[in-house]
Amino acid sequence: MGSSHKKNAEVSSASPMPSRYRVSVHHSRDSDSKQWCATQVLTLRGIERVLRQFFTKLLHLDMESSDNISWFGNTWEQIIELAFSSANASGGRDTMELRIAGIDILVLCCQLSCEAGISAAATPVRVGTNMQVVNGALRSVQQKPLVSLQNHDKSLSELSHERLQTFKETRRTFFLKAYDVLERFSDILYHREEEEEENSYFTEPSILQVLNKLTQGLTKLYECCKENELSPHSAVQFMVCTKVQKDDLEGRMVNMINSVAIHAFGDLNSRYLTQAQRSCLDLLSSMCRHGSARAFERLAVMGGKAFFW
């Protein structure tokens, strides 16, 4: 009995934690890297909620600041770079949530900083009694949100002409910064995955999910910007601001869509397109209906002989 008791004492002292205090960890959180990835996702989702609610107010505060340094402009650049690095993370399925969160932030920054705003992405839809989808969130329909919206419009109308032009130019600068990073992510994603999968006959499912998420984001972005930044005459519109270089944003959007459509292929023996490719074709068709000659040309090239038939 004495030797048995001594042996049990040695075992209990060697184990770092009693068995009754051990917690079963899900396989998606069973390593330090996975837990850190989950922490990053929570951080990005928190940033997303803050930007959705306070972007315009933060932009106003930045303009009213007495310092010459744009603190919100510096923060904006850090946010989109963080989103870019997260969307461009490696690791396959383990970092899927992080990459999707990064794409959501990049698209959201473009939507918030465009002229029409994120409210132009979709029309409000009634869901149940006294409920409404507002900016992608389900909220109750009350008079209080309408009053705040009226106050927001009133605050913009009270600005002088010079201040209003400064506000529009600053917002446009923010949009171009986010749009450049989104395009850079699309280009790097295409070339990096092309090198990794050059010996494969089809794209990995995890990469297809990322490409599908990117296509969905581009569709939402186009709905916000089709009347202004991404209209067929967007290059002429951007000439009014001396701080912004003249650029063809519509053509760059078509190139991003084309890159995703080419790379998001499935099995060579499959008779059907992938979800990302169908979304790309739908987006190009939507741009054609809105008068985009570049999108029409791209569809004609994709269709080949079938287009003429």
N, C-alpha and C positions, 0 to 999 in steps of 0.2 A: 504494500500500500504506500509506503514511504517513497519508493523509487518511482511509482506511477504518479504520485502527486508532484514529485520533483520534475518529472518529464513534462507534465502538463504546464507547470510554471514556466519552463524553458520555452515551450511552444507559444504561450501567450505573450511572453516578453519579446519574442522574435517577430511576431506579427504586428505591423504598424497600426492596425485598426481592428477592433473586435468585429466579428462577422455580423453581429446584429446592427452595427452602425454603417455597414457598407450599403451603398446605393447603386442600384442597377442603372447603368447609363446606356441610352439608346446608341445604336451603332453610328448614327449621324453626328454624335457628340462625344465619341469615345477617344478622342485625341485632342492634344492642345491646339493643333492647327484648325481642326473643325470647330472647336469652341471659340477660337479667335475669329474665325470666319462668321460664326453666328453673332458675335459681338459687333462686328463691322456691319452686318446687315441691320441690326437694331439701330445703330448709329445713323446709317443712311436713311432708314425709314423715319427716324426722328427729324432729320434735316428736311426730308420731303414734306412732313407735316408743317414745319415752321415756314417753309417757303410758300406752301399753298395758302397759308393764312395771312402772312405778313409781308409778302414780297413788295407790294406797292407801298406800304407804310415804311418799310426799310429803305426803299429807294428815295422816298420823300425826305426821310431823316438824313440820308447821305447827302442830298442836295442842299439841305438847310444847315449842314455842318459848317462851322466857321473855319475849320482847317482846310487847307488846300489838298490834303491827302484824302482820297476816296477810300474810306475804310470798308464800305460795303463792296466796292469794286475789287479790292484785294481779297475780301472774303469770297466773293463770287468766283474769282479765278481759282482759289483753293478748293472750293466745292466741286467745280467741274473737273479739276484735275484729279481730285479724290474719286469722283464718279468714274472718270476715265480709267484710272488704275484698277478700280474694282471691277469694272466691266471687262477689262482686259486681263483679269487674273487667270492663272493656269491652275490645273488641278482636276479637270474633268467634272464628274458629278458632285464631288465634294464642295466645289465652289460655285455650283449652279445658282444658288440663291443669291450669292454675292454678285455674280455677273448680271443677273436679272435686275437686282436693285440698282446697280450702277447704270444700266441702260435706262431704267425708269427715271433716275435723277437727271441724266443728260437730256432726255426728251422733255421732262418737266421744265427744266431751265429754259429750253428753247420756247416752250409754250408760254411760260409766264412772261418772258421778255419780248414776245412778239407784239405787234401793234394791236391785234384783236384780243389777245389774252387767252388763257386756258378755257374760258367760258365758251369760246367758239368751237371747241373740239366736238361737242355733241349737244344736241338740244335736250332740255330737261324732260325727263320721262316720269310720269306718275306711277308710283308703286304703292298700292294699298291706300288706306284712308289717311288723309293729311300727311302723306309722305311724298318726298320728291328727291330725285337724284340731282345733286348740285355739285359740280366739279368732281364727279366720280365718287361722291359719298352720299349715303342715304340719310336725309334729314327731314325733320318735320316741317310742314309748311306753316309758318307763322308770320305775323306782321313785323316782328323784330328784325329778322334778316333783311326784309325789304327796306326798312328805315336805314339800316347801316349802308345798304347799297346806294340809297339816295344821297346819304351824307358823303359817300365816296365820290359820286358823280359831282356833287356840289363843290367838294374840295378841289376837284380838277377844273371846274368851270370858274372858280374864283381866282385861279392863277392868272397872272398877267401873260400877255402874248409871248414875251421873252422867256418867262419862266416855263411856260408850257412847251415852247420849242426846245428849251434845254432839257426838259423832262423826256420828251420824245427822242431826242438825240442820244441821251444817256441810256435810255431803255433799248434803243436800237444797237448801241455799242455792246450792251450786255448780250443781246440776242446773237450778234455776230460772233462773239467769243464762244458762246455755247454751241453755236452751229459749226464753227470750225473744229471744235473738239469732237463733236458727234461725227463729222465727216472723217476726221483723223482716226477715230475708233473703227469706223466702217472699213477704211482702207487697210489699217493694220490687221484687223480681224480677218479680212479676206486673204491677205498675203501670208499671214502666219499660219492659218489653218490650211492654206493651200500647200505650204511646205511640209506641214506635219502629215497631211493625208495624201501626198503625191503618189504613194504606192497603194492607196486604197481604191476600191471600186465604188465606194459610196461614202457619204459623209456620216460621221458618228452621230447617234441620236442626241447626245448632249450638245453638240455643235448645232444641230438642226433646231433645237429648242432656243438657243441663243439667237440664231438667225431669224427664227419666227418671231421672237420677242422684239427684235430690232425692226422687223417689217411692220409689226403692229404699232410700234412707236412712231415710225415714219408716217404711217397712215394718220395717226392722231395729230401729228405735227402739221401735215398738209391741210387737214381740216381747219386748223387755226390760221394758217398763213396763206391759203389759196387766194384770198382777196388782196393781199398786200405783198408780203415778202416773196412768196413763191408764185406770184402771178406771172403770166408771160411777159409783163413789162416791169419785172422787179428790178432789172439792171438800171432802168431809167429812174425809178423811184429812189434808189439809193444814192443818186448823184447829188441830191439836195443837201446832204451832210458832208461837210468838208473833212471831217475826222474819219469817215468811213470810206474805204476804198471801193470803187465801182467793181461789182462782181455779179456774176450770173448765178444766183442762188438756185433758180429753177433747174438749170443745167446740171448743177452739182447734185441736186436731189435725184434727178434722173440717173446720174452715174452711180449714186449709192444704191438705188433700187436695182439697177442692172447688175451690180456686183453681187448683191445678195441672191438675185434670181439665178445667176450663173453658178454660184458656188453651192447653193442649197439643193443639190441633187440627191436623189435616193439611189436605190439599187438600179443598176443599168438594165436589168431585166424587167423592171417595173413599167407598167403601162400608164401609170398615173403620176401627176406632179405632186411634189410635197406641199404641205400646208404653206410654207414660206413662199414657194414659187407661185402658188395660186394667189396669195395675198399681194405679191409683187405685181402680177398681171392685173388684179383688180385695182390697185393703186394707180398704175399707169393708165388704165382705162378711165379712171376718175379724172386724172389730169387731162386726158384727151377731151373729155366732155367739157372741161373747163377752158379749152382753147389752147392747150399746150402742144405746139408743133414738135417739140423735142420728144415728148412722150409718145406721140404718134409715130415719129420716125423710129424710135426704139422698138415699139411694138411691131412695126413693119419688118425690121431687121430680125427680130426674134421669130416672127412667123415664117419668114423665108418664102418659099414657093406657096405654102398654104395661104399666105396673106393674099396673093393674087387670085388664087382659086376662089 
